[in-house]
Amino acid sequence: MTPETATALPDAHRLLSSLPHAVVLLENGLTITSLNPAAEQFFGQSARRLVGTRLRDILSISDRRLLDRLSDSEAPVSAREVVVQLKGKGARRVDINVAPVADSPGWQVVTLQDNSAAEALGDDSGGPDNAVLRGPEIMAHEIKNPLAGIRGAAQLLARKIEDRDKALTDLITGEVDRIAGLIERMQKLSGRTTPPVEPCNLHEAARRAIDVLNAAKGDKPSFRLVEEFDPSLPPVLGSPDGLVQVLINLLSNAVDACKTAREPRVTIRTRFASGLQLHTGDDGAPLRLPIEVRVSDNGPGIDAVMRDHIFEPFVTTKKSGQGLGLPLVRKLVRDMNGRITHDRDDENGMTHFRIHLPLARETRNRPRRKAE
């Protein structure tokens, strides 16, 4: 392509103006010198009023460690779900990324992604998903009562008909049970109450889940299960039953995902994850999530188009799936103040689901996360 035919690139100002996330340019002293329209909307003020204002005068951050890092203009900072107070607009939960400007000592560029809209609906799935999930809280009782009546009528009818026709009544009761089970799972997913948390031995929960998986697969499983446990890990804060349920779901999914591989292999690994990991609860206090549980499989992986949506309700790649397993897993993990992520290692042909959990000793005196 020659210079004459090349398309002119848009300038930096136009690019920044097009971004959906708030971008702020700071000079020495964390003073605002420029910002994009998304940042004006985030702060609720015009650029004319904000330029020359110190960031700390309009944005209050309770996390002292994060404040100290912001003051170091040469160090990049990244923190997720930080609770901040906006002057005149109340609390927000945001992701913050700060980076020094190359060849400009003392200058920093800050991006802010507002997660409050999603949090206000009770879960990080956000938007219409939660509206769908709240439905069972209102309608479950009205649906379950007639379902029970239909099932009872089918059972009475089965006593009066010939054996050759009982397949139809069995079909009715089976479908009623299936629908009732679906409603129950949706209720669990949309429930606002959270199970109690306590110090948990992560490996006990993992072994229990493995026992359940092995019992379901029989004496000769069609896959190899590899355990890579760090026995030195301290207790985590969580729900023992919730951890078992989470691991059963992830292990079962992994087994299904790799069943077409030449040598199906599922790996479950626990470790202490190094590096700075910041998460803040509703009280604004920092909480580290240093314990990682990883469930991996050597299957073909999730379709790239679906990867960003696998934790959303009713999204599934299984022909007979209902798309509620992974959303329920995410809710259970979040109820324990943890986080779950998914990534694909194409080079090694592995799919990984990673759960990060807090240490019990660091959260013993902290208030619980609000029910979602």
C-alpha positions in Angstrom: 0.0 0.0 0.0 1.5 3.3 -1.0 1.3 6.5 1.1 -1.1 8.0 -1.5 -3.6 5.2 -1.1 -3.2 4.5 2.6 -6.2 5.5 4.7 -5.4 8.2 7.2 -5.5 6.9 10.8 -7.9 8.8 13.2 -6.0 10.9 15.7 -5.5 9.9 19.4 -8.2 12.4 20.6 -10.8 10.9 18.4 -9.9 7.3 19.4 -10.1 8.2 23.1 -13.5 9.9 22.6 -14.8 6.7 21.0 -13.9 4.5 24.0 -16.9 3.3 26.2 -14.7 3.4 29.4 -13.7 6.5 31.3 -10.1 7.5 30.5 -8.4 10.3 32.5 -4.9 11.8 32.0 -3.1 12.9 35.1 -0.1 15.0 35.7 2.1 15.4 38.8 0.0 15.4 42.0 -2.8 13.3 40.3 -4.2 16.4 38.7 -6.6 15.9 35.8 -5.4 17.5 32.6 -7.7 15.7 30.1 -10.5 13.2 30.0 -12.8 11.6 27.4 -16.6 11.9 27.2 -17.1 8.6 29.0 -15.2 10.0 31.9 -17.3 13.2 31.9 -20.4 10.9 32.1 -18.8 8.8 34.9 -18.0 11.8 37.1 -21.2 13.7 36.1 -19.3 16.8 35.3 -17.9 18.5 32.2 -14.3 18.5 31.2 -14.2 22.2 31.7 -15.0 21.8 35.4 -12.8 18.8 35.9 -9.5 19.9 34.3 -7.2 21.1 37.0 -9.0 19.2 39.7 -7.1 16.7 41.8 -8.4 13.2 41.4 -8.6 12.7 45.1 -11.0 15.7 45.5 -13.7 14.0 43.4 -12.9 10.3 43.8 -12.4 8.7 47.2 -10.7 5.2 47.5 -10.8 3.4 50.8 -8.1 0.9 49.9 -4.9 2.4 51.4 -2.6 0.1 49.4 -4.2 1.1 46.2 -3.8 4.8 47.1 -0.1 4.3 47.8 0.4 2.7 44.4 -1.5 5.5 42.7 0.9 8.0 44.2 3.8 6.1 42.6 3.6 7.6 39.1 6.1 5.1 37.7 4.3 1.9 38.7 1.4 0.4 36.8 -1.6 -0.6 38.9 -4.6 -2.8 38.1 -7.4 -3.6 40.6 -10.8 -5.1 40.1 -14.1 -4.2 41.8 -12.8 -1.4 43.9 -15.5 0.5 45.9 -15.0 4.2 45.4 -17.0 7.3 46.5 -17.8 9.8 43.8 -18.4 13.4 45.0 -22.1 14.0 44.9 -22.9 10.6 43.3 -22.3 8.0 46.0 -20.5 4.7 45.9 -19.5 2.9 42.8 -17.8 -0.5 42.2 -15.2 -0.1 39.5 -12.2 -1.7 37.8 -9.2 0.6 37.8 -6.1 0.5 35.6 -3.3 3.0 35.9 -0.2 3.2 33.7 2.6 5.7 33.5 2.9 7.7 30.2 5.9 6.7 28.2 8.7 9.3 28.1 6.6 11.6 30.3 7.8 11.3 34.0 5.0 12.0 36.5 2.2 11.6 34.0 -0.4 8.7 34.3 -3.3 7.5 32.3 -6.3 6.0 34.2 -9.1 3.9 32.9 -12.3 3.3 35.0 -14.8 0.7 34.2 -18.1 1.1 36.2 -19.6 -2.2 37.4 -22.2 -0.7 39.6 -25.1 -1.1 37.2 -24.6 -4.9 37.2 -24.0 -5.1 41.0 -27.2 -3.2 41.6 -29.0 -6.1 40.1 -27.4 -8.5 42.5 -24.9 -10.4 40.3 -22.1 -9.6 37.9 -24.0 -11.1 35.0 -25.9 -7.8 34.8 -28.8 -6.6 32.8 -31.6 -8.8 31.5 -30.1 -12.0 32.8 -31.1 -11.2 36.4 -34.5 -10.1 35.3 -35.0 -13.6 33.9 -33.6 -15.2 37.0 -35.7 -13.3 39.5 -38.9 -14.7 37.9 -38.9 -18.0 39.7 -38.9 -16.2 43.1 -42.3 -14.9 42.2 -43.8 -17.7 40.1 -42.2 -20.9 41.6 -45.0 -21.4 44.1 -47.7 -20.9 41.5 -46.0 -23.3 39.1 -45.1 -26.1 41.5 -48.6 -26.5 42.9 -50.3 -27.4 39.6 -47.2 -29.5 38.7 -47.8 -31.6 41.8 -51.4 -31.9 40.9 -50.6 -33.1 37.4 -48.1 -35.6 38.8 -50.6 -37.0 41.3 -53.3 -37.3 38.7 -50.9 -39.2 36.4 -50.0 -41.6 39.2 -53.7 -42.3 39.9 -54.4 -42.8 36.3 -51.5 -45.3 36.0 -53.3 -47.6 38.5 -56.4 -47.8 36.3 -54.9 -48.3 32.9 -53.4 -51.3 31.2 -49.6 -51.9 31.3 -49.2 -51.1 27.6 -50.5 -47.5 28.2 -48.4 -46.8 31.3 -45.6 -45.5 29.2 -47.7 -42.4 28.7 -48.2 -41.8 32.4 -44.5 -42.4 33.0 -43.8 -39.8 30.4 -46.1 -37.3 32.2 -44.5 -37.9 35.6 -41.0 -37.8 34.1 -41.6 -34.5 32.4 -43.2 -33.0 35.5 -40.2 -34.0 37.5 -37.9 -32.5 34.9 -39.7 -29.2 35.0 -39.8 -29.1 38.8 -36.0 -29.8 38.9 -35.4 -27.0 36.4 -37.4 -24.6 38.5 -35.5 -25.7 41.6 -32.2 -25.0 40.0 -33.3 -21.6 38.8 -34.5 -20.8 42.4 -31.0 -21.7 43.7 -29.4 -19.5 41.0 -31.7 -16.5 41.8 -31.8 -16.9 45.5 -30.9 -13.9 47.6 -29.8 -15.8 50.7 -26.3 -17.2 50.9 -25.1 -20.3 52.8 -23.0 -19.8 55.9 -19.2 -19.7 55.5 -16.5 -21.1 57.7 -12.9 -22.3 57.4 -12.8 -25.1 55.0 -10.2 -27.7 54.0 -10.1 -27.3 50.3 -8.7 -30.8 49.7 -11.4 -32.5 51.7 -14.0 -30.8 49.4 -12.0 -31.8 46.3 -11.7 -35.4 47.4 -15.4 -35.6 48.1 -16.2 -34.3 44.7 -13.8 -36.7 43.1 -15.5 -39.6 45.0 -18.9 -38.5 43.7 -17.5 -38.3 40.1 -15.9 -41.7 40.3 -19.0 -43.3 41.7 -21.1 -41.9 38.8 -18.6 -43.1 36.2 -18.4 -46.6 37.5 -15.4 -49.0 38.0 -13.8 -48.3 34.7 -13.8 -44.6 33.9 -13.1 -43.5 30.4 -10.8 -40.7 31.5 -7.7 -40.2 33.6 -8.0 -38.0 36.6 -4.7 -36.2 37.7 -4.5 -34.7 41.1 -1.9 -31.9 41.7 -2.6 -30.8 45.3 -0.4 -28.5 47.5 -0.8 -30.1 50.9 0.6 -27.0 52.6 -2.4 -24.8 51.7 -4.2 -23.2 54.7 -8.0 -23.3 55.1 -10.1 -21.1 52.9 -13.3 -19.3 53.9 -16.2 -20.9 52.1 -19.2 -23.2 52.3 -18.1 -26.9 52.5 -21.2 -28.1 50.6 -20.9 -25.2 48.1 -17.3 -26.1 47.4 -18.2 -29.7 46.8 -21.1 -28.7 44.4 -18.8 -26.3 42.5 -16.1 -28.9 42.0 -18.6 -31.6 41.0 -20.0 -29.4 38.3 -16.6 -28.4 37.0 -15.2 -31.9 37.1 -18.3 -33.3 35.4 -18.1 -30.6 32.7 -14.4 -31.4 32.1 -15.1 -35.1 31.7 -17.8 -34.4 29.2 -15.6 -31.9 27.3 -12.7 -34.3 26.8 -14.6 -37.5 26.0 -13.7 -37.2 22.3 -10.0 -36.8 23.0 -7.6 -39.7 22.2 -6.6 -40.0 25.8 -9.1 -38.1 27.9 -7.5 -36.4 30.8 -8.9 -34.1 33.6 -6.6 -32.4 36.1 -7.5 -30.7 39.3 -4.8 -28.6 40.9 -4.5 -26.4 44.0 -1.9 -23.8 44.7 -1.0 -20.6 46.3 -1.3 -18.0 43.5 1.5 -15.4 43.7 1.1 -11.8 42.7 -1.1 -9.0 43.8 -4.8 -9.8 43.6 -7.1 -7.2 45.0 -10.8 -7.6 45.5 -13.0 -5.4 47.7 -16.1 -6.5 49.6 -19.2 -4.3 50.1 -17.4 -2.7 53.1 -14.7 -1.4 50.8 -11.9 -3.2 52.7 -9.3 -5.0 50.5 -9.5 -8.8 50.3 -6.8 -11.0 48.8 -7.8 -14.2 46.9 -4.5 -16.1 46.9 -5.8 -19.7 46.8 -6.4 -21.1 43.4 -8.2 -24.3 42.4 -7.9 -25.2 38.7 -9.9 -27.8 36.8 -8.5 -28.5 33.4 -9.3 -30.9 30.5 -7.6 -31.7 27.2 -10.8 -31.5 25.2 -11.3 -29.4 22.1 -12.4 -26.4 24.2 -15.4 -24.1 24.1 -16.3 -22.5 20.8 -14.6 -19.1 20.7 -17.9 -17.4 20.0 -19.3 -18.8 23.2 -16.4 -18.2 25.6 -17.5 -14.8 26.7 -21.0 -16.0 27.6 -20.5 -19.4 29.3 -21.4 -18.0 32.8 -24.6 -16.5 31.5 -27.9 -18.3 32.1 -29.3 -20.6 29.4 -26.1 -20.5 27.4 -24.8 -24.0 26.7 -22.9 -26.0 24.2 -24.5 -29.3 25.2 -27.4 -30.7 23.1 -29.3 -31.7 26.3 -28.0 -28.9 28.5 -30.0 -26.2 30.2 -27.3 -23.6 30.6 -27.7 -23.3 34.4 -24.7 -25.2 35.7 -21.9 -22.6 35.2 -24.1 -19.7 36.3 -24.9 -21.6 39.5 -21.2 -22.3 40.0 -20.4 -18.6 39.6 -23.0 -17.7 42.1 -21.8 -20.2 44.7 -18.2 -19.0 44.3 -19.3 -15.3 44.6 -21.2 -16.2 47.7 -17.9 -17.2 49.2 -16.3 -13.9 48.2 -14.4 -15.8 45.5 -14.0 -15.4 41.7 -14.1 -17.9 38.8 -12.5 -17.4 35.4 -12.1 -19.5 32.2 -9.3 -19.5 29.7 -8.1 -21.7 26.8 -4.5 -22.7 26.2 -4.5 -23.5 22.5 -0.8 -24.2 22.4 -1.1 -27.1 24.9 -4.7 -28.0 24.0 -6.0 -27.4 27.5 -9.1 -25.7 28.9 -8.8 -24.2 32.4 -11.4 -23.1 34.9 -9.8 -21.2 37.8 -11.4 -20.5 41.2 -9.7 -17.9 43.5 -10.7 -18.0 47.2 -9.8 -16.0 50.3 -7.9 -17.3 53.2 -10.0 -18.1 56.3 -7.6 -16.3 58.6 -7.8 -13.0 56.6 -11.6 -12.9 56.5 -12.5 -14.3 60.0 -13.6 -10.9 61.3 -14.9 -9.4 58.0 -18.6 -8.9 57.4 -20.2 -11.3 54.8 -20.8 -10.2 51.3 -24.4 -9.1 50.9 -26.8 -11.7 49.6 -27.4 -11.4 45.9 
